[in-house]
Amino acid sequence: MDTRILVSLLLAGTSFGAAPALAQGDAALAGEIAAMRSKIESLEAKVKELEGAQQKSAGAVPSWKGAPQLEDKKSGWSFKPIGRLQYDVGYVERPNGVTDRGLGFSNELRRGRLGVEGTIPGGFGYKLEVGFDDNEVEVTDAYLSYEASKQVGFTIGQHNNFQSLEEVTSSRFLPFLERAAFTDAFNFERRIGVSARLTHGDLIANAGVFTDNIEDLSNAQDAVGLGDENNSVGLDGRLVYTPKFGSTQLHFGGSAHFRDNGDTAERGPATRYRQRPFVHTSNTRFLATPGLRVEDETNYGLETALINGPFHATGETHWLNADTLTAGRSPTFFGGYAEVGYFFTGETRGYKGGRWDRTKVLKPVGAGGLGALQLNLRFDYLDLNDDGIVGGKQKGYLASLLWIPQDHVRFYLNYGRLQYEDAAVAAAGGDPNYGIDVIGARAAVDF
């Protein structure tokens, strides 16, 4: 029985019995009743004290943060499963005279991931996530982190190496099915390395030294320039300034990168810069350079964004210089985009720590609302022509309608009109200049 109920019953009983005695002037009995009440109140206070101590020493307490989480705040341990599912369908118009069977309608499991993340006493943290995209098992994130303070942190293992605002943003929070064309064309990917983060007010700085991704370093990749022969190394840095004026959040950033391919360019596989047509369901690359023996890469980018209530605007530019082993040939490729978006239902696009984050739905489905509805428009540009290298140019006019019924569920409908110049896939009569329509849709859930 609850202590408070027991005490109430005892007090009620003693009070009922005490009334006649007091009426008869029995002062001794009244004194005993007062003493009894004092003891009961003291006992109740001790019980509450013991209950509080028991809760503090209870260890890991389960909670819900998009998924079940076990956390012991006193010791610093926590454990949480994470994952996502993204199913895509797409349609890529087939140019006249092109017989590629990969065009037209297609569908796929774009991303299927499972993993765990959490904290360890002493300021340490961990994350391990495995992807099952294309029916293959691949490690995405696998790292140990250390928070020396709220301002300083370190990470070791496979993680993102700060290439651009879109690249460091999770696929769970993108406004379109795919990131900007340059991020894929320039071969951005997670790699194994050591990095540091410094935060001071509105400034966020990241820098690190990276080798290659887990797959290319695996001994299963027993080939020239891969596996135990892979000695590539890169330096990466990103600086972001995130001031806020009233209700307006601003974002200004820049990144710089240098990558030495080691001796891979001399003995191993060639490097290609290429891009799919706005959706991942098709493997056709209308833009693609020939294989290049790239000795090292130098690339740098600029990024900016603005958020005010339901409206946001953002854009990026990025340049990549590929220093090849061919004498005098060092092409510089360019990509960028400009985007605006608006929530008809009043939400604000999520933003945290110099990157896009989860949008909080104001009136979710299941709680009396219809969810969040957002329209996004983007112009996307990619130029893979320079210094005698012809990979093609793309102008993309893109639109996205995004419905978020609740914080962890999303549905996308995308349309794109892509205009090509010097395309790697020629149309009828060998024409490399033409336009195509692309449609894509996605159903996604994450936890």
Residue pairs with C-beta under 8 A, 6 or more apart in sequence:
3 44
3 47
3 48
4 44
7 40
7 41
7 43
7 44
10 36
10 40
11 37
11 40
14 33
14 36
14 37
15 33
18 29
18 30
18 33
21 29
21 30
22 29
22 30
56 74
57 74
59 72
59 75
60 70
60 71
60 72
60 77
60 78
60 79
61 70
61 71
61 72
61 73
62 68
62 69
62 70
63 69
63 71
65 80
66 407
66 408
66 446
66 447
67 80
67 81
67 82
67 83
67 447
68 80
68 81
69 78
69 79
69 80
70 77
70 78
70 79
70 80
71 77
71 78
71 79
72 78
75 121
76 119
76 120
76 121
76 122
76 123
77 118
77 119
77 120
77 121
78 118
78 119
79 116
79 118
80 116
80 117
80 118
81 114
81 115
81 116
81 447
82 113
82 114
82 115
82 116
82 117
82 127
82 129
82 446
82 447
83 113
83 114
83 115
83 446
83 447
84 111
84 112
84 113
84 171
84 172
84 444
84 445
84 446
84 447
85 109
85 111
85 112
85 444
85 445
85 446
86 109
86 110
86 111
86 112
86 171
86 442
86 443
86 444
87 107
87 108
87 109
87 110
87 442
87 443
87 444
88 107
88 108
88 109
88 110
88 177
88 279
88 280
88 281
88 440
88 441
88 442
89 105
89 106
89 107
89 281
89 440
89 441
89 442
90 105
90 106
90 107
90 177
90 279
90 280
90 281
90 282
90 438
90 439
90 440
90 441
91 104
91 105
91 106
91 438
91 439
91 440
92 103
92 104
92 106
92 277
92 279
92 281
92 282
92 284
92 436
92 438
93 103
93 436
93 437
93 438
94 100
94 103
94 104
94 436
95 425
95 427
95 428
95 434
95 436
96 427
96 428
96 434
97 426
97 427
97 428
97 429
97 431
98 425
98 426
98 427
98 428
100 284
100 425
102 282
102 283
102 284
103 282
103 284
106 281
106 282
107 281
108 134
108 280
108 281
109 132
109 133
109 134
109 135
110 133
110 177
110 280
110 281
110 442
111 131
111 133
111 171
112 131
112 132
112 133
113 129
113 130
113 131
113 132
113 140
114 129
114 130
114 132
115 127
115 128
115 129
115 130
115 140
115 141
116 126
116 127
116 128
116 129
117 125
117 126
117 127
117 128
117 129
118 125
118 126
119 125
119 126
120 126
123 146
123 147
123 148
124 144
124 145
124 146
124 147
125 144
125 145
125 146
125 147
126 143
126 144
126 145
127 141
127 142
127 143
127 145
128 139
128 141
128 142
129 139
129 140
129 141
129 142
130 137
130 138
130 139
130 140
131 137
131 138
131 139
131 140
132 138
138 214
138 215
139 158
139 214
139 215
140 158
140 190
141 157
141 158
141 159
141 190
142 157
142 158
142 214
143 155
143 156
143 157
143 158
143 159
144 155
144 156
144 157
145 153
145 154
145 155
145 156
146 153
146 154
146 155
147 153
148 154
150 199
151 198
151 199
151 200
152 196
152 197
152 198
152 199
153 196
153 197
154 194
154 195
154 196
154 197
155 194
155 195
155 196
155 197
155 208
156 193
156 194
156 195
157 192
158 190
158 191
158 192
158 213
158 214
159 190
159 193
159 195
160 167
160 168
160 190
161 190
161 191
161 193
161 195
161 208
161 210
161 234
161 236
161 257
162 168
162 195
162 206
162 207
162 208
162 236
162 237
162 238
162 255
163 183
163 186
163 188
163 236
163 238
163 255
163 257
163 299
163 301
163 318
164 180
164 182
164 183
164 188
164 255
164 301
164 303
164 316
164 318
165 251
165 253
165 303
165 305
165 314
165 316
165 354
165 355
165 356
166 174
166 179
166 180
166 183
166 316
167 179
167 183
167 188
168 238
168 354
168 355
169 355
169 356
170 356
172 358
172 410
172 444
172 446
173 350
173 356
173 357
173 358
173 359
174 356
175 339
175 341
175 349
175 374
175 376
175 378
175 400
175 402
176 376
176 378
176 398
176 400
176 412
176 414
177 278
177 279
177 280
177 400
177 412
177 414
177 440
177 442
178 184
178 276
178 278
178 279
178 280
180 316
180 335
180 336
180 337
180 380
181 275
181 278
181 287
181 335
181 337
181 380
181 381
181 382
181 394
181 396
182 318
182 320
182 333
182 334
182 335
182 336
182 382
183 318
183 335
184 275
184 276
185 273
185 274
185 275
185 287
185 333
185 335
185 382
185 384
186 273
186 299
186 318
186 320
186 333
186 335
187 271
187 273
189 213
190 213
191 210
191 211
191 212
191 213
191 234
192 210
192 211
192 212
192 213
192 214
192 217
193 208
193 209
193 210
193 211
193 234
193 236
194 208
194 209
195 206
195 207
195 208
195 209
195 210
195 236
196 206
196 207
196 208
197 204
197 205
197 206
198 204
198 205
198 206
199 205
202 241
202 242
202 243
202 244
203 239
203 240
203 241
203 242
204 239
204 240
204 241
204 242
204 353
204 354
205 237
205 238
205 239
205 240
206 236
206 237
206 238
206 239
207 235
207 236
207 237
207 238
208 235
208 236
208 237
209 233
209 234
209 235
209 236
210 233
210 234
210 235
210 236
211 217
211 230
211 232
211 233
211 234
212 230
212 232
215 221
216 226
216 227
216 230
217 227
217 230
218 227
219 227
219 228
220 227
221 227
221 230
223 229
223 268
223 269
224 267
224 268
224 269
225 262
225 263
225 264
225 267
225 268
225 269
226 268
226 269
229 268
230 262
230 264
231 262
231 263
231 264
232 259
232 260
232 261
232 262
232 264
233 259
233 260
233 262
234 257
234 258
234 259
234 260
235 257
235 258
235 259
236 255
236 256
236 257
237 255
237 256
237 257
238 253
238 254
238 255
239 253
239 254
239 255
240 251
240 252
240 253
240 303
240 354
241 250
241 251
241 252
241 253
242 249
242 250
242 251
242 252
242 354
243 250
244 250
247 308
247 309
248 306
248 307
248 308
249 305
249 306
249 307
249 308
249 351
250 304
250 305
250 306
251 303
251 304
251 305
251 306
251 307
251 314
251 351
251 354
252 303
252 304
253 302
253 303
253 304
253 354
254 300
254 301
254 302
254 303
255 300
255 301
255 303
256 299
256 300
257 297
257 298
257 299
257 300
258 296
258 297
258 298
259 296
259 297
259 298
260 295
260 296
261 271
261 294
261 295
261 296
261 297
265 271
265 293
265 294
265 295
265 324
265 325
266 293
266 325
269 291
270 291
270 292
270 293
270 294
271 291
271 292
271 293
271 294
271 322
272 288
272 289
272 290
272 291
272 292
273 288
273 289
273 292
273 320
273 322
273 333
273 384
273 391
274 285
274 287
274 288
274 289
274 384
274 391
274 424
275 285
275 286
275 287
275 288
275 382
275 394
276 282
276 283
276 284
276 285
277 284
277 286
277 416
277 418
277 436
277 438
278 396
278 398
278 414
278 416
278 418
278 438
278 440
279 414
279 438
279 440
281 440
284 425
285 424
285 425
286 392
286 394
286 418
286 420
286 423
286 424
286 425
286 436
287 382
287 384
287 391
287 392
287 393
287 394
287 420
287 423
287 424
288 384
288 391
288 392
288 424
289 384
289 389
289 390
289 391
290 389
290 391
292 322
292 324
292 326
292 389
293 324
293 325
293 326
294 322
294 323
294 324
294 325
295 323
295 324
295 325
296 323
297 320
297 321
297 322
297 323
298 320
298 321
298 323
299 318
299 319
299 320
299 321
300 318
300 319
301 316
301 317
301 318
301 319
302 316
302 317
302 318
303 314
303 315
303 316
304 314
304 315
304 316
305 312
305 313
305 314
305 315
305 351
306 312
306 313
306 314
307 348
307 349
307 351
309 346
309 348
310 342
310 343
310 344
310 345
310 346
310 347
310 348
311 340
311 341
311 342
311 343
312 340
312 341
312 342
312 349
313 338
313 339
313 340
313 341
314 338
314 339
315 336
315 337
315 338
315 339
316 336
316 337
317 334
317 335
317 336
318 334
318 335
318 336
319 332
319 333
319 334
320 332
320 333
320 334
321 330
321 331
321 332
322 330
322 331
322 332
322 333
323 330
324 330
324 331
329 387
329 388
329 389
330 387
331 386
331 387
331 388
331 389
332 386
332 387
333 382
333 383
333 384
333 386
333 391
334 381
334 382
334 383
335 380
335 381
335 382
335 383
336 380
336 381
337 378
337 379
337 380
337 381
338 378
338 379
339 376
339 377
339 378
339 379
340 376
340 377
340 378
341 349
341 374
341 375
341 376
341 377
342 374
342 375
343 349
343 359
343 372
343 373
343 374
344 373
344 374
344 375
345 362
345 363
345 370
345 371
345 372
345 373
346 362
347 359
347 360
347 361
347 362
347 372
347 374
347 404
348 359
348 360
349 356
349 359
349 374
350 356
350 357
350 358
350 359
350 360
351 357
358 407
359 372
359 374
359 404
359 407
360 407
361 369
361 371
361 372
361 404
361 405
361 406
361 407
362 369
362 372
363 369
363 370
363 371
364 371
364 405
364 406
364 407
365 371
365 405
365 406
366 405
366 406
370 405
371 403
371 404
371 405
371 406
372 402
372 403
372 404
373 401
373 402
373 403
373 404
374 400
374 401
374 402
374 403
374 404
375 399
375 400
375 401
375 402
376 398
376 399
376 400
376 401
376 402
377 398
377 399
377 400
378 396
378 398
378 399
378 400
379 395
379 396
379 397
379 398
380 394
380 395
380 396
380 398
381 393
381 394
381 395
381 396
382 393
382 394
382 396
383 393
384 390
384 391
384 392
384 393
385 391
385 392
385 393
385 422
390 422
391 422
391 424
392 420
392 421
392 422
392 423
392 424
392 432
393 420
393 421
393 422
394 418
394 419
394 420
394 421
395 418
395 419
396 416
396 417
396 418
396 419
397 416
397 417
397 418
397 419
398 414
398 415
398 416
398 417
399 414
399 415
399 416
400 412
400 413
400 414
400 415
401 412
401 413
401 414
402 410
402 411
402 412
402 413
403 410
403 411
404 410
404 411
405 411
408 445
408 446
408 447
409 444
409 445
410 442
410 443
410 444
410 445
411 441
411 442
411 443
411 444
412 440
412 441
412 442
412 444
413 440
413 441
414 438
414 439
414 440
414 441
415 437
415 438
415 439
416 437
416 438
416 439
416 440
417 435
417 436
417 437
417 438
418 435
418 436
418 437
418 438
419 434
419 435
420 432
420 433
420 434
420 435
420 436
421 432
421 433
422 432
422 433
423 432
423 433
423 434
424 432
426 432
427 434
